[in-house]
Amino acid sequence: MPESADSPGNGADVTWFTEIVREHSTALVRYFARRGPRQDAEDLAADVFATAWRRRDDVPRDAVLPWLYRTAGFTLANHRRKHIDLPVDEVPEAGVARIADDPELSVLFDAELRGALASVGERDRQILLLHAWEGLDGEELAEVLGISRSGADAALSRARKRLREAWGERMTF
């Protein structure tokens, strides 16, 4: 009889899972603490690990952390959505966020940088912060974004260019 996704699994699965939790739990908690209420960070990280256990056959063994970060992005988006109680006619368009409501940006102390980051758009901001805060580039960034390595390199380059342009516009008098 085959094992279900929620069954205990074999010893190798348990060993693998124990190791990824030990190795990556701090990184995931930090990821969530930078992006939302700190009191939710550990619970959200636990949700990501629960997903990793359920989908353990889908987790690429050579890119565990990027897979966890990608899953963390979905988990955080779901968490944020369930705390919004707006009538349908008042739901803002996707990608529209006020700086004051964005914990990632509010921790940055420089108003001009916050303004420049806010002006580059949500995807560029995500790419820049994954690179700057999480230290991802190359294959890891590609894995998180769900695109090719060359696509990730190009996306990071474009995001940096847009940030430089936004910064330059803010600094011209």
N, C-alpha and C positions, 0 to 999 in steps of 0.2 A: 504494500500500500504506500503510495507516494506521500511525502510530507507536505503539509499545507504551509503557506507562507508564515503562519503564526506558530507553527510547531517548533519545539526547541532546536531542531537542526542537529547536524552531526558535530562531533568534537572539533573538526577543522573550522566549521562555521563559527562556533562559539569562540574559539581561539582568535580567529580573524577579527570578529566583532569586538572582542575585549581589547585587542590591540588598537583598532582604529579609535575606539572611545578614549583609551589612554593617551594616544598620540595626538588626537585632534579636538578633544573637548574644550581645552582652553581657547584655541583659535575660534571655535564656533561661539562660545560664550562672549568673547570679545567682539566678534562680528555683530552679534545681536545687541550688545551693550552700546555699541557706537551708533546704532541705527534706531533704537527705540528705548522704552523704559527699562532701566537696568534690572528692575525686579522681575521682568519677564524673560531675561536673557537665558537663564538656566533652563526654564521650562521650554522655551523655543528650541534650544539646542537639543533637549531630550526628544522633542518631536522629530527633529531631523534624524537623530540616531534611530528612533523607532521606524522611520521611513527606510533608513538604510538597512535595518534588520529585515523588514518585510520585503524589500527589493534587493536583497543581498546578491542575487544572481545577476542583477543589472548594474551593479556598482563596478566600474572598471578598476581592476586591482592595481593598475599602474597610474591611476589618476583619482585616488580616493578623495583627497582634499578638494580638488575642483568640483567633483560631483557633490560633495557635501555643501560647498558654497552655493552651487546652483540650486540645490534643494532648499538651502537656507533662504535664498531669495524668494522662492515660491512660498515657503512657510511664512516669512515675514509679510509678504503681500496678503496672504490669506488672513493672518492675524490682524493686520491693519483694517482690512475690509470688514471683519466681523465686529469691529468696534465703532463703525460708522453707522449711525441711525438717521439716515436722511430720506425724505420722500423722493421717489424716483425722479420727479421733475427738478430736484435741486442737486442731483449728483453731478459733481464737476466732471469735465472732460478728462480723459486719461492723460497723465503727464502734467497736469496743472497742479502745482503745489506752492504754497506760500513758504518762504524761507523760515519764518517763525515756527511753522508746523513741522519742519523737517529736521529731526534730531541730528542727522549727519551734518547738515550745514550749520545748525545753531551752535555746535561745539567749536566751529572755526571762529577765531576771535577777530579776524580782519574783515571789516564790512565790505571793502572793495573786492576782496577775494570771494566772499560769499556772493556778492552781486555778480561777479564774473562767472562763478560756478553755476549760479541759478540761471544765467542767460544761455548756457551751452545746451540745455535740454537734459531731460532725465536719463536717456541712454548714455550720452557722453559723460554725464556726471557719474553714473554707475561704473562705467569703464575706468574713469580717472580714479575713483575712490577704491575700486578693487585693486588697481595697480599701486596706488600710493599707500593705502591703509593695510591691505591684505598682502601686498608684495607679489601680486600675480602678474605674470607676463607670459608671452609665448604660448606653449601648449596648455598651461593651466588656465590662462585667461580665455583661450579658445574653448576649452571644455566648459567653463562656467557660462560663457555666452552662447554656447551651442553652435559655434561656427568653426571654420577651418583656422589653422594657425596663421596663414597669410591674411585671412579676413580679420583675425584678432589684432594682428600687427597693424593692419591698415586702419582698423577702427580706433586703436589707441593713438596712432599718429594723427588721425583726423580730429579726435577729441582734444589732443594736446594743441593742435593748430587752432581749433575753435576757442579754446581757453586763452591762448596767447592773444588772439584777435579780440576777444571780449575784454581781456585785461587791458590791452592797448587802447580800446575805445574808452574805457573808464579812466585811463590815465592821461588822455589828451585834454588839454584845457582850451 
